[in-house]
Amino acid sequence: MWRVLFDGVVYSNAFDTFVVVCVMMCVLVGFETAFGYLRAISYCMSRKRVDTKLSTYIFDKLIRLPVDFF
């Protein structure tokens, strides 16, 4: 894709368009990186909360079991 784009820019001498396309690609890569990072952080935070609540629930259930069960 980049080779076809660059060949078209050189052939038609439209370097301003090429610069705009390159800048837009850099902006898109930056947004994708930032949103990927935020998604990973939010996933880890929610996973920790669910794990903590589940562990607490299971521990409470085990503590409430009668001694004869063991």
N, CA and C atoms as a LAMMPS dump frame, in Angstrom:
ITEM: TIMESTEP
0
ITEM: NUMBER OF ATOMS
210
ITEM: BOX BOUNDS ff ff ff
-5.0000000000000000e+02 5.0000000000000000e+02
-5.0000000000000000e+02 5.0000000000000000e+02
-5.0000000000000000e+02 5.0000000000000000e+02
ITEM: ATOMS id mol type element x y z
1 1 1 N 0.813 -1.186 0
2 1 2 C 0 0 0
3 1 3 C 0.859 1.253 0
4 2 1 N 1.892 1.257 0.83
5 2 2 C 2.742 2.449 0.896
6 2 3 C 3.5 2.655 -0.406
7 3 1 N 3.909 1.569 -1.028
8 3 2 C 4.644 1.71 -2.29
9 3 3 C 3.744 2.281 -3.389
10 4 1 N 2.516 1.801 -3.482
11 4 2 C 1.569 2.321 -4.471
12 4 3 C 1.275 3.79 -4.188
13 5 1 N 1.078 4.122 -2.925
14 5 2 C 0.818 5.511 -2.549
15 5 3 C 2.014 6.396 -2.883
16 6 1 N 3.203 5.956 -2.535
17 6 2 C 4.401 6.752 -2.806
18 6 3 C 4.644 6.901 -4.308
19 7 1 N 4.423 5.838 -5.074
20 7 2 C 4.584 5.934 -6.528
21 7 3 C 3.6 6.926 -7.129
22 8 1 N 2.37 6.925 -6.623
23 8 2 C 1.378 7.886 -7.1
24 8 3 C 1.743 9.31 -6.731
25 9 1 N 2.314 9.51 -5.558
26 9 2 C 2.724 10.848 -5.119
27 9 3 C 3.884 11.347 -5.971
28 10 1 N 4.868 10.506 -6.207
29 10 2 C 6.022 10.912 -7.014
30 10 3 C 5.591 11.191 -8.45
31 11 1 N 4.702 10.368 -8.981
32 11 2 C 4.251 10.537 -10.373
33 11 3 C 3.474 11.84 -10.538
34 12 1 N 2.581 12.146 -9.582
35 12 2 C 1.763 13.353 -9.721
36 12 3 C 2.35 14.553 -8.988
37 13 1 N 3.49 14.375 -8.311
38 13 2 C 4.195 15.45 -7.603
39 13 3 C 3.293 16.092 -6.538
40 14 1 N 2.605 15.256 -5.765
41 14 2 C 1.69 15.721 -4.726
42 14 3 C 2.244 15.354 -3.354
43 15 1 N 3.346 15.966 -2.995
44 15 2 C 3.998 15.63 -1.726
45 15 3 C 3.209 16.137 -0.516
46 16 1 N 2.434 17.194 -0.687
47 16 2 C 1.611 17.682 0.424
48 16 3 C 0.57 16.639 0.824
49 17 1 N -0.024 15.998 -0.15
50 17 2 C -0.994 14.945 0.131
51 17 3 C -0.326 13.776 0.84
52 18 1 N 0.86 13.44 0.408
53 18 2 C 1.601 12.351 1.041
54 18 3 C 1.919 12.68 2.494
55 19 1 N 2.292 13.917 2.769
56 19 2 C 2.582 14.332 4.139
57 19 3 C 1.32 14.243 4.997
58 20 1 N 0.186 14.685 4.455
59 20 2 C -1.072 14.617 5.2
60 20 3 C -1.443 13.17 5.501
61 21 1 N -1.291 12.299 4.529
62 21 2 C -1.605 10.88 4.739
63 21 3 C -0.668 10.28 5.789
64 22 1 N 0.596 10.616 5.749
65 22 2 C 1.545 10.101 6.739
66 22 3 C 1.218 10.606 8.144
67 23 1 N 0.87 11.878 8.245
68 23 2 C 0.515 12.436 9.546
69 23 3 C -0.749 11.766 10.081
70 24 1 N -1.729 11.564 9.219
71 24 2 C -2.957 10.906 9.657
72 24 3 C -2.689 9.464 10.101
73 25 1 N -1.815 8.767 9.422
74 25 2 C -1.47 7.405 9.839
75 25 3 C -0.788 7.419 11.204
76 26 1 N 0.091 8.386 11.431
77 26 2 C 0.749 8.498 12.74
78 26 3 C -0.265 8.805 13.834
79 27 1 N -1.235 9.676 13.546
80 27 2 C -2.279 9.995 14.519
81 27 3 C -3.115 8.752 14.815
82 28 1 N -3.484 8.011 13.784
83 28 2 C -4.272 6.79 13.989
84 28 3 C -3.508 5.754 14.795
85 29 1 N -2.234 5.599 14.528
86 29 2 C -1.42 4.656 15.296
87 29 3 C -1.336 5.102 16.754
88 30 1 N -1.207 6.404 16.979
89 30 2 C -1.167 6.928 18.349
90 30 3 C -2.466 6.676 19.093
91 31 1 N -3.614 6.937 18.44
92 31 2 C -4.897 6.672 19.074
93 31 3 C -5.084 5.188 19.348
94 32 1 N -4.701 4.348 18.409
95 32 2 C -4.842 2.904 18.602
96 32 3 C -3.998 2.434 19.781
97 33 1 N -2.802 2.973 19.911
98 33 2 C -1.931 2.609 21.021
99 33 3 C -2.527 3.069 22.345
100 34 1 N -3.01 4.308 22.378
101 34 2 C -3.578 4.85 23.619
102 34 3 C -4.83 4.078 24.028
103 35 1 N -5.728 3.816 23.095
104 35 2 C -6.941 3.091 23.439
105 35 3 C -6.65 1.637 23.811
106 36 1 N -5.67 1.034 23.186
107 36 2 C -5.278 -0.32 23.571
108 36 3 C -4.735 -0.366 24.991
109 37 1 N -3.947 0.64 25.342
110 37 2 C -3.398 0.729 26.694
111 37 3 C -4.523 0.929 27.705
112 38 1 N -5.444 1.839 27.415
113 38 2 C -6.563 2.084 28.325
114 38 3 C -7.456 0.853 28.463
115 39 1 N -7.654 0.127 27.361
116 39 2 C -8.461 -1.092 27.424
117 39 3 C -7.781 -2.135 28.303
118 40 1 N -6.47 -2.278 28.172
119 40 2 C -5.746 -3.26 28.992
120 40 3 C -5.796 -2.892 30.463
121 41 1 N -5.645 -1.61 30.764
122 41 2 C -5.694 -1.166 32.162
123 41 3 C -7.082 -1.395 32.75
124 42 1 N -8.124 -1.037 31.996
125 42 2 C -9.483 -1.228 32.52
126 42 3 C -9.805 -2.707 32.684
127 43 1 N -9.313 -3.555 31.786
128 43 2 C -9.53 -4.996 31.915
129 43 3 C -8.862 -5.531 33.18
130 44 1 N -7.64 -5.104 33.43
131 44 2 C -6.926 -5.573 34.628
132 44 3 C -7.623 -5.116 35.902
133 45 1 N -8.091 -3.871 35.907
134 45 2 C -8.771 -3.356 37.101
135 45 3 C -10.07 -4.114 37.36
136 46 1 N -10.846 -4.346 36.321
137 46 2 C -12.115 -5.062 36.513
138 46 3 C -11.871 -6.517 36.886
139 47 1 N -10.834 -7.116 36.309
140 47 2 C -10.512 -8.503 36.65
141 47 3 C -10.104 -8.618 38.114
142 48 1 N -9.346 -7.652 38.616
143 48 2 C -8.943 -7.672 40.021
144 48 3 C -10.151 -7.558 40.938
145 49 1 N -11.094 -6.701 40.572
146 49 2 C -12.288 -6.532 41.405
147 49 3 C -13.125 -7.805 41.446
148 50 1 N -13.315 -8.415 40.295
149 50 2 C -14.099 -9.647 40.238
150 50 3 C -13.393 -10.759 41.011
151 51 1 N -12.085 -10.853 40.856
152 51 2 C -11.323 -11.884 41.553
153 51 3 C -11.401 -11.685 43.059
154 52 1 N -11.309 -10.444 43.506
155 52 2 C -11.386 -10.16 44.933
156 52 3 C -12.764 -10.508 45.487
157 53 1 N -13.813 -10.127 44.79
158 53 2 C -15.171 -10.435 45.271
159 53 3 C -15.422 -11.945 45.273
160 54 1 N -14.954 -12.626 44.248
161 54 2 C -15.142 -14.073 44.195
162 54 3 C -14.36 -14.774 45.304
163 55 1 N -13.146 -14.354 45.551
164 55 2 C -12.339 -14.957 46.613
165 55 3 C -12.968 -14.723 47.977
166 56 1 N -13.469 -13.523 48.189
167 56 2 C -14.13 -13.218 49.461
168 56 3 C -15.382 -14.066 49.639
169 57 1 N -16.163 -14.209 48.584
170 57 2 C -17.385 -15.013 48.639
171 57 3 C -17.069 -16.473 48.963
172 58 1 N -16.074 -17.031 48.279
173 58 2 C -15.706 -18.438 48.506
174 58 3 C -15.155 -18.634 49.92
175 59 1 N -14.325 -17.69 50.37
176 59 2 C -13.766 -17.798 51.722
177 59 3 C -14.873 -17.744 52.766
178 60 1 N -15.838 -16.836 52.594
179 60 2 C -16.953 -16.759 53.529
180 60 3 C -17.759 -18.058 53.544
181 61 1 N -17.979 -18.65 52.384
182 61 2 C -18.716 -19.919 52.317
183 61 3 C -17.949 -21.038 53.031
184 62 1 N -16.644 -21.072 52.856
185 62 2 C -15.846 -22.109 53.517
186 62 3 C -15.82 -21.932 55.023
187 63 1 N -15.743 -20.698 55.467
188 63 2 C -15.704 -20.434 56.907
189 63 3 C -17.023 -20.834 57.568
190 64 1 N -18.138 -20.678 56.873
191 64 2 C -19.459 -20.968 57.44
192 64 3 C -19.81 -22.461 57.422
193 65 1 N -18.976 -23.274 56.824
194 65 2 C -19.25 -24.717 56.823
195 65 3 C -19.095 -25.281 58.227
196 66 1 N -19.891 -26.284 58.581
197 66 2 C -19.739 -26.881 59.922
198 66 3 C -18.425 -27.673 60.028
199 67 1 N -17.946 -27.814 61.236
200 67 2 C -16.691 -28.517 61.483
201 67 3 C -16.82 -29.982 61.085
202 68 1 N -17.99 -30.573 61.245
203 68 2 C -18.188 -31.972 60.896
204 68 3 C -17.976 -32.236 59.408
205 69 1 N -18.137 -31.223 58.62
206 69 2 C -17.926 -31.376 57.186
207 69 3 C -16.483 -31.75 56.856
208 70 1 N -15.568 -31.228 57.65
209 70 2 C -14.156 -31.486 57.408
210 70 3 C -13.73 -32.773 58.066
